[in-house]
């Protein structure tokens, strides 16, 4: 029988899903992805997480709980540094330990990426392949294939986003971590609402990666969180190309609280709506704020 690899549809999934999907498919393994987030997912995650956990981490634990009896392994990578002299959210450092200590009888498939200790992504995948009983050669070929395909997919998304800049409709940048942007419970209500309003939506995670460092430096040279830099760079790059911005984060994210405040102070002359998601019991207040924001943008656009 083919191995079943479970992947929680949360957090790192939204950064690496294409890489993971093509890697495991190349190795002829089955992939089991958890369902879209629901309020039940959050309730389960809240019952497992510690009180200080952010909304996104609570959802992640709910997704892991769904998978624990459905597959041979659940993929839980550990990321510390994916770019030299930078770090990622501390939650990504501890995911393996958190899951290992929160769930009984769960088989974790893990790989480390920590460039500060010379543990790169290729090495991590090779070690993961060894645990799966796959030869180094086969694992390396699977990784190279998956990496190429994932970069091609990203390039197409970047090109599609660039084409939106010539759109005559009202344009809004959604600036957030992709695990918040695309989650059915967190970001999807916002996306659905904007689409119904015929808004041209641009996404912070689809900025050309070659622009991130240079654009981020225009705001600050001291940001060392890799994923926050992507958001900051997109805010800087698109500030003169869109009509408004919506910054979305989950409470109580430390890196986001600092970078969002910095962006709002530094980026002038463009309307920004800052949404901090904590309670997801009702969309009424959220939709009211979105309606008001769109009205402001529409009036401003008509004036010009």
C-alpha positions as CSV (number, residue, x, y, z in Angstrom):
1,X,0.0,0.0,0.0
2,X,1.1,3.5,-0.7
3,X,2.0,5.8,2.2
4,X,-0.5,8.4,3.1
5,X,1.0,11.8,4.1
6,X,-1.3,14.1,6.0
7,X,-0.9,17.9,5.5
8,X,-2.7,20.4,7.8
9,X,-4.4,23.0,5.7
10,X,-3.0,25.9,7.7
11,X,0.2,27.9,8.4
12,X,3.0,26.6,6.3
13,X,0.6,24.9,3.9
14,X,0.0,28.2,2.2
15,X,3.7,28.8,1.6
16,X,4.8,25.3,0.5
17,X,1.7,23.4,-0.7
18,X,2.9,23.3,-4.3
19,X,6.4,22.1,-3.3
20,X,5.0,19.4,-1.0
21,X,2.3,18.2,-3.4
22,X,4.7,17.7,-6.3
23,X,7.3,16.1,-4.1
24,X,5.1,13.4,-2.6
25,X,3.3,12.8,-5.9
26,X,6.7,12.3,-7.6
27,X,7.4,9.6,-5.0
28,X,4.0,8.0,-5.7
29,X,2.5,8.7,-2.2
30,X,-1.0,9.7,-1.3
31,X,-1.7,13.1,0.1
32,X,-4.4,13.7,2.7
33,X,-5.2,17.4,3.2
34,X,-7.3,18.5,6.1
35,X,-10.7,20.1,5.3
36,X,-11.3,23.8,5.0
37,X,-11.3,25.7,8.3
38,X,-14.6,25.8,10.2
39,X,-15.7,27.1,13.5
40,X,-15.5,23.5,14.7
41,X,-11.8,23.5,13.6
42,X,-11.2,26.5,15.8
43,X,-13.1,25.1,18.7
44,X,-10.9,22.0,18.7
45,X,-7.7,24.0,18.3
46,X,-8.7,26.3,21.2
47,X,-9.2,23.3,23.4
48,X,-5.6,22.1,22.7
49,X,-3.7,25.4,22.4
50,X,-2.3,27.4,25.3
51,X,-4.0,30.7,26.1
52,X,-1.4,32.9,24.5
53,X,-1.6,31.2,21.1
54,X,-2.6,33.3,18.1
55,X,-5.7,32.6,16.2
56,X,-3.8,31.0,13.3
57,X,-2.0,28.6,15.6
58,X,-5.2,27.5,17.2
59,X,-6.6,26.7,13.7
60,X,-3.5,24.8,12.9
61,X,-3.9,22.5,15.9
62,X,-7.5,21.9,14.9
63,X,-6.3,20.8,11.4
64,X,-3.8,18.4,12.9
65,X,-6.4,16.9,15.2
66,X,-8.5,16.1,12.1
67,X,-5.6,14.3,10.4
68,X,-4.2,12.2,13.3
69,X,-6.2,9.0,12.4
70,X,-6.4,9.5,8.6
71,X,-2.8,8.9,7.5
72,X,0.5,7.2,8.1
73,X,2.4,10.5,8.8
74,X,1.4,14.1,9.4
75,X,3.9,16.6,7.9
76,X,5.1,19.1,10.5
77,X,8.2,20.9,9.4
78,X,10.4,23.0,11.7
79,X,11.5,26.3,10.2
80,X,13.9,28.6,12.0
81,X,15.8,30.5,9.3
82,X,14.9,30.2,5.6
83,X,17.0,33.2,4.6
84,X,20.5,34.2,5.9
85,X,20.4,36.7,8.8
86,X,16.7,36.4,9.1
87,X,14.2,34.4,11.1
88,X,10.6,33.3,11.0
89,X,7.8,33.4,13.5
90,X,8.7,31.5,16.7
91,X,5.6,29.4,16.2
92,X,7.2,27.9,13.2
93,X,10.2,27.0,15.3
94,X,8.2,25.0,17.7
95,X,5.5,23.3,15.6
96,X,7.1,19.9,15.9
97,X,7.5,20.0,19.7
98,X,4.0,21.5,20.1
99,X,2.3,18.8,18.1
100,X,4.5,16.0,19.6
101,X,3.5,17.1,23.1
102,X,-0.1,17.8,22.4
103,X,-1.2,14.6,20.6
104,X,-0.8,11.0,21.6
105,X,-0.1,8.3,19.0
106,X,0.6,10.6,16.0
107,X,3.5,9.9,13.6
108,X,5.2,13.1,12.6
109,X,7.1,13.5,9.4
110,X,9.5,16.3,10.0
111,X,12.3,18.3,8.3
112,X,14.4,21.2,9.5
113,X,15.4,24.4,7.7
114,X,17.8,26.5,9.6
115,X,20.4,28.4,7.5
116,X,22.0,29.8,10.6
117,X,23.1,26.2,11.3
118,X,23.7,25.3,7.6
119,X,20.6,23.1,7.4
120,X,19.1,24.1,4.1
121,X,15.9,22.9,2.4
122,X,17.6,20.3,0.2
123,X,19.2,18.7,3.2
124,X,15.9,18.7,5.1
125,X,14.1,16.9,2.3
126,X,16.9,14.3,1.9
127,X,16.6,13.5,5.6
128,X,12.8,13.3,5.3
129,X,13.2,10.9,2.3
130,X,15.5,8.7,4.4
131,X,12.8,8.4,7.1
132,X,10.3,7.4,4.4
133,X,12.7,4.7,3.1
134,X,13.5,6.5,-0.1
135,X,17.0,6.6,-1.6
136,X,19.0,9.9,-1.6
137,X,19.0,9.9,-5.4
138,X,15.3,9.4,-5.8
139,X,14.6,12.0,-3.0
140,X,16.9,14.5,-4.6
141,X,15.2,14.1,-8.0
142,X,11.8,14.4,-6.4
143,X,12.8,17.6,-4.7
144,X,14.3,19.2,-7.8
145,X,11.2,18.4,-9.8
146,X,8.9,19.7,-7.1
147,X,11.0,22.9,-6.6
148,X,10.9,23.6,-10.3
149,X,7.2,23.2,-10.5
150,X,6.5,25.3,-7.4
151,X,8.6,28.1,-8.8
152,X,6.8,28.0,-12.1
153,X,3.4,28.2,-10.3
154,X,4.6,31.2,-8.3
155,X,5.9,32.9,-11.4
156,X,2.5,32.6,-13.1
157,X,0.8,34.1,-10.0
158,X,3.2,37.0,-10.1
159,X,2.6,37.7,-13.8
160,X,-1.2,37.4,-13.3
161,X,-1.0,40.0,-10.5
162,X,1.1,42.4,-12.5
163,X,-1.5,42.3,-15.3
164,X,-4.1,43.5,-12.7
165,X,-2.3,46.9,-12.4
166,X,-3.8,48.1,-15.6
167,X,-7.3,47.2,-14.4
168,X,-9.6,50.2,-14.4
169,X,-11.6,49.0,-11.4
170,X,-11.1,50.0,-7.8
171,X,-7.9,48.2,-6.7
172,X,-7.2,47.0,-3.2
173,X,-4.0,45.3,-1.9
174,X,-4.7,42.6,0.7
175,X,-1.6,42.6,2.9
176,X,-1.3,39.5,5.2
177,X,0.3,36.2,5.7
178,X,-1.2,33.7,3.2
179,X,-2.4,31.4,6.0
180,X,-4.7,34.3,7.0
181,X,-5.5,35.5,3.5
182,X,-6.8,32.3,2.1
183,X,-8.2,30.5,5.1
184,X,-11.9,29.9,4.8
185,X,-12.6,31.2,8.3
186,X,-10.3,34.1,8.4
187,X,-9.7,35.7,5.0
188,X,-12.2,34.2,2.7
189,X,-15.2,36.2,4.0
190,X,-13.2,39.4,3.1
191,X,-12.2,38.0,-0.4
192,X,-15.8,37.0,-1.1
193,X,-17.1,40.4,-0.1
194,X,-14.6,42.3,-2.2
195,X,-15.2,40.1,-5.2
196,X,-19.0,40.8,-5.0
197,X,-18.2,44.5,-5.0
198,X,-16.2,44.0,-8.2
199,X,-12.9,45.0,-6.6
200,X,-9.6,44.2,-8.3
201,X,-7.8,42.4,-5.5
202,X,-4.0,42.2,-5.3
203,X,-2.2,40.0,-2.8
204,X,0.9,40.7,-0.8
205,X,2.3,37.1,-1.2
206,X,2.3,37.5,-5.0
207,X,4.9,40.3,-5.2
208,X,7.9,39.5,-7.3
209,X,10.3,38.0,-4.7
210,X,13.3,39.8,-6.3
211,X,11.7,43.1,-5.1
212,X,11.3,42.2,-1.4
213,X,14.6,43.2,0.0
214,X,14.9,46.5,-1.9
215,X,11.3,47.6,-1.2
216,X,11.4,46.6,2.4
217,X,14.5,48.7,3.0
218,X,12.6,51.8,2.0
219,X,10.5,51.3,5.1
220,X,13.1,49.8,7.5
221,X,16.4,48.0,7.5
222,X,15.8,46.3,10.9
223,X,13.0,43.8,10.0
224,X,14.4,40.3,10.3
225,X,11.2,38.3,10.1
226,X,11.2,36.8,6.6
227,X,7.5,36.6,6.1
228,X,6.8,40.0,7.6
229,X,9.3,41.5,5.0
230,X,7.1,40.1,2.2
231,X,4.1,42.0,3.6
232,X,6.1,45.2,4.2
233,X,7.6,45.1,0.8
234,X,4.3,44.7,-0.9
235,X,2.8,47.7,1.0
236,X,5.7,49.8,-0.1
237,X,5.7,48.6,-3.7
238,X,2.0,48.9,-4.3
239,X,1.3,52.1,-2.4
240,X,1.2,54.2,-5.6
241,X,-0.4,51.5,-7.7
242,X,-3.6,50.7,-5.8
243,X,-6.5,52.8,-4.4
244,X,-6.3,51.4,-0.9
245,X,-4.9,48.6,1.3
246,X,-6.3,46.2,3.8
247,X,-3.8,44.8,6.4
248,X,-5.1,41.6,8.0
249,X,-3.5,39.9,11.0
250,X,-4.5,37.5,13.7
251,X,-4.4,38.4,17.4
252,X,-2.0,38.4,19.2
253,X,0.7,38.1,16.6
254,X,3.9,39.9,17.8
255,X,5.7,40.4,14.5
256,X,2.6,41.6,12.8
257,X,1.8,44.1,15.6
258,X,5.2,45.7,15.1
259,X,5.4,45.6,11.3
260,X,1.8,46.8,10.8
261,X,2.3,49.8,13.0
262,X,5.5,50.6,11.2
263,X,3.9,50.3,7.8
264,X,1.0,52.6,8.8
265,X,3.4,55.2,10.1
266,X,5.7,55.1,7.1
267,X,3.4,54.7,4.2
268,X,1.5,58.0,3.6
269,X,-1.2,59.3,1.3
270,X,-3.1,56.0,0.9
271,X,-6.2,54.8,2.8
272,X,-5.4,51.7,5.0
273,X,-7.9,49.5,6.8
274,X,-6.2,47.6,9.6
275,X,-8.1,44.4,10.6
276,X,-7.0,42.4,13.6
277,X,-8.9,39.1,13.7
278,X,-9.6,37.7,17.2
279,X,-13.2,36.6,17.5
280,X,-14.8,35.0,14.5
281,X,-18.3,34.7,15.9
282,X,-19.9,37.2,13.5
283,X,-19.1,38.8,10.2
284,X,-21.5,41.7,10.7
285,X,-19.0,44.2,12.2
286,X,-16.3,43.2,9.7
287,X,-18.6,43.7,6.7
288,X,-19.7,47.1,8.0
289,X,-16.1,48.2,8.2
290,X,-15.4,46.9,4.7
291,X,-18.4,48.7,3.2
292,X,-17.4,52.0,4.8
293,X,-13.8,51.6,3.5
294,X,-14.9,50.9,0.0
295,X,-17.2,53.9,0.1
296,X,-14.2,56.1,1.0
297,X,-12.1,54.7,-1.7
298,X,-14.9,55.1,-4.3
299,X,-15.4,58.7,-3.4
300,X,-11.7,59.4,-3.5
301,X,-11.4,57.8,-6.9
302,X,-14.3,59.8,-8.3
303,X,-12.6,63.0,-7.1
304,X,-9.6,62.3,-9.3
